Each structure stands twice: as C-alpha cells, then as structure tokens.
C-alpha cells in the first residue's frame, strides 16, 4: 500500500512541476544580439553590432550607446526588469522570454504595464524584441 501511495504522490508531484520554467542561472553569461525588432520592423545589424547583455543571477548590464544596470526577476517565462543605473534608472520593464536552441529571445514591453502575450511587436510601438546568442557560441 505504501508503494502505491508513493507512486501516486510521485506522479502528481511530477505533473505539478513547471517544466517550462528556466533556471535563472542558465541565462548567466554575456549575450550578443543577432536580431532586433521594433514595432514589427527588423532593425539593421549596424544598430546593434556593438551591444551586449550580461546577466549574472538577478543583475544585468546592457551596453549600447550607454550602459544600463539593474535587476531582473524571473517568474516562469516572464521577466520584471528594474533599471538602477543609466538612462533607464527608475524604470520598470516587463518581458516575455524563452531559451531554446542556444538562443535567448526576449520581448520587452517598454511601457511596463503588462507582459507581452507573444513574441510579436507588430502594431505594438512600445514592444521591442531581441534575439541573443551567448558570446563565444556560433
């Protein structure tokens, strides 16, 4: 009887786990943009060829024309990004993210009032999508 109860608990416990949740430490590293999109339009590579995103646990540094630093909180496939230093200091952005095939895709809502529902910016002028590859990977 104990074995049956254990198996039932194991099945229900395993079924209740969030399999799509990505451990934040899996995102740690230096990320380089390979594609950016704003309001449904793909941006030319020359606009982001010197940018990089560094994630370390719950902090980030984004280097573009200037340097932004802050914190990031993860909840399943969502991010809350809080600017602490740089041009985005004091701002809160919401984002949807996924990590697959060694690419990190983040769709940001620059207004920060709700999470994007999909990785789509068309018709959403305050949505920004960026696909990153980890530095050193081809």
N, C-alpha and C positions, 0 to 999 in steps of 0.2 A: 504494500500500500504506500509506503514511504517513497518508493521508487516512482510510482505513478504520480504522486503529488509533486515530486521534484521535477519530473519531466514536464508536467503541466505548467509549473511555475517558470521553468526554463523557456518553454515555448512562448508563454505570454510575456515574460520579461524581455525576451529577444525581439518579439514582434513590436514591443512598445518603444524600442530604441529608434532614435532618429538616424537613419542611415545616410541621409544627405548632408548631415552636419559635417563641416570641415574643421578639424582641429586648427586653432589659430596658428600654432607653431609650424604647421605645414606651409603657411604662407610667409614665414620668416625668410628674408633674403632681399636681394636687390633685383628689382623688376624694371624692364625696359619696354616702353610702348612699341607695339608693332602695328597697331591700328587705333585710330581715334575717330569718333563720330559725334557730331553735334547737330541737333535738330534734323536728323535724318540724312545729313551730308557727311561723307567721308572727308576727313581733313588730309591735306598733303603731308607726306612724311617729313618734309622740311620743317613743319611746325612743331614736331615732337622728337626730332632726332637727337636732341641733347637733354631730353627729360629722363628722369628716373624716379622710381618709388622705392624706398627702403622701408620694409616692415620688420619690426622686432617686437614680438609678443603683442603688446597693446599700444605700441607707439609707431608713428610713421614719420617719415621725412620725404617730402616731394620736392624735387628740384626741377624747376623750369626756368622762367625768366628771373625768378627769385626762389627763395627757399621757404617752404611751409613746413611746420612741425605741429604735431598734435597727437591725439589719442584716438584709438579706434576700438569699438566694442562690437563683438560678433554675436549674432543670435540666429542660429540655423544658417540660412542663405542670405542674411541681411547684415548690413553694417551701419553703425552710427559713427560718424566721423566728426571729431571736435577739433577745430583749429585752435592752437595755443600760441603759435608764433608765425609771423609773416603776414601776407596780405589777407589771409583767411582767419586770422586770430579772432576769436569770439564767435565764429560761425559754426553752425551745425549742419552737416550734410547727411542725408540718408542714401543708402545704396543697396543694390542687389548684387550678389557676386556668385561666381562659380569658378571652380578649379577643375579643369579636365584637359586631358591630352597635353599636360605640362604648360597650359596657358591659364592665366588668371584674367577673367573678364569681370569688369566692374561697371555697372550702370548707375551713375550718380544722379540724384535729384538735387540740383544746386539750391533749390528753394528750401529743401529740408522738411517740408510739411507732411510728406508721406513717402513710403517706399515705392520704387518703381515696381510694376507688376510683371514686367518682361524686359528683356534686353533689347529695347527698342527706343529710339529717340525721335522718330518721325512724328512731326506735329507737336512735339514737346520741346519748346525752345529752351527750357531750363534743365533738360536732361542731357547728360554727357556720358558717352560710352567709351571705355578704353580697354583694349586687349593687351595684356603684358606677357612677355616671356621672361623667365628667370635669367639673369645675367650669367653668361657662360654656357648656356644651352643653345643648341642650334635649332 
